[in-house]
């Protein structure tokens, strides 16, 4: 593989730089403390719109659908260049563009794709992912939210949890049980739901960081027209897997707000002798971070050749969240009590405070460390699967 | 192509049975294997064609290093065929040129010493064209015809070529924890020497050779880590406990997943290192250090847990685990340990900001 831009990629990078230099400055973000969430989201929507108008919101998609007929490598080039500007790029945008719409493009009808693609791309529709439940996390197929057919509608009852950005989302992707009489993976169906539908109640969850990005979502007699079902009845698990595959691939992506190992290296340098005991470990973490970066280059090269990401892609999030957690802990430790004040005005420390909290969530969200290790062991190394005593039992007979 | 051919040849030739026979024979170097490898062109892979080599670049050396690492081949490939060739072809001398021809045919083995330190070994001093001093564990010293050493004062270091058959050269065998990789200590008393490079040029060649060695050794390490992982996977699928293959238990599966992850990260750094050797001189310090640090970690973990996952049998001479366990340690220390390369990595990362 080649880590240099090809002449074509270099030309694309130059074009992107040029475009960003005339468009991105107006969207540079102020410090989080100086901005409300609503303001932040409004800015993110309009930045998304500007990108979509130029085709940069979906580089890989066909021009006819708002893309640029580009390559995955061009998408990475854009993200790298975009990261030089502190513009609002939030998960509430990417749930739609990276998880929902790519799933629709595989499994939905032409009408459904047409209906949701453009508004999502232009930032008019923000999405949330109504998958996890209080008793269905790692064992996601154990979910209990029911969908019962009633004429042209489905009536939904149940509770979702850990639903990021449900309080700002316009629409949600939802999996629910449509047949409790068959095995748990077989009785699920996949829907899209307008979050303003009567019967949906979103309650914010206050997190350990004090922020509230996650929510509980209560669904009481929520009516979803059958036209909003994606794929066949009973095919929900398969479709959800497409979403989760995309999620694991994109959760592993780079973010400008997360602490980097080079930040830690600089911090240790500044700390002088106090930093010495941490140096080897910091170097190992730095090497892991670098390895992950080039691992992604290899994956993207494979993607650009038409391969689909293999199960080893699970390693992206596994490594990223663990590296972030340990780096953050070391950074806060070496800085001592000075790092503990939450209103720190040192941007490097703020990043590590954020990393200290967020990495703990990231090790759970989108597949826990343990689930990801199982995947790698079973699908990459070919080891036997865990015992799943409930696998073939009808859901209604499970305890 | 090269990889497939190498893998096919080595899978037939380079076996644990052969290593055991070789150890029993008491010979330091498997000359027959080294000759076969030379006939395939590997010892002269990087030697310029004018001196009878194949004139290939670092990429091909990386492929060969990984394949040799995969079978734990006890050969002086990195020192002789890679580092020595790199130094000798960048600092032409009549002696060096003649030596390149002999390396290509497999007739000469070169021991390379002193690559780990940033500064020349203080105990090795060049005065009036003669060199005095001593060095600790040097790989392939007794089997080598020449040594390349880094000597002199910190402000004017020199890269020297020493004829080990000459006067004033004393070699002593060391018993190493990996019996397949012979090491020796070297004492030089007014030994004749050819100066390959001095001052800034010596420093530059030394830094290049060190980075080249780091990347190639990292490839050797991921090759070995891959096979250690495969060996462990095969065993835990076969061995049953409590009515299931032990590989079905999460405690075991997760160790193996971590093994695969560490190797995959190191492999990614290795590829970047290979690229930097050819195309990215500005990023070579960072790339080589990252490859080195992560490959040490990957093979250390793979070798250690491969033995552990075999249970008691893994601790015996009959199982093959010990070959990885001791090789991991030797490769982790050669060229400078993880802490040293970690410092270089942190330095390169902060310098780039």
Interface residues (C-beta under 8 A of the other chain):
Chain A: X1 X2 X3 X4 X261 X262 X265 X266 X268 X269 X279 X280 X282 X283 X284 X286 X287 X288 X290 X291 X292 X293 X294 X295 X297 X298 X312 X315 X318 X319 X370 X372 X373 X374 X376 X377 X378 X380 X381 X382 X383 X384 X385 X386 X387
Chain B: X229 X233 X236 X237 X244 X245 X247 X248 X250 X252 X253 X254 X256 X257 X258 X260 X261 X264 X265 X266 X267 X268 X269 X271 X272 X275 X276 X279 X280 X286 X289 X290 X293 X294 X297 X338 X339 X341 X342 X343 X345 X346 X349 X350 X352 X353
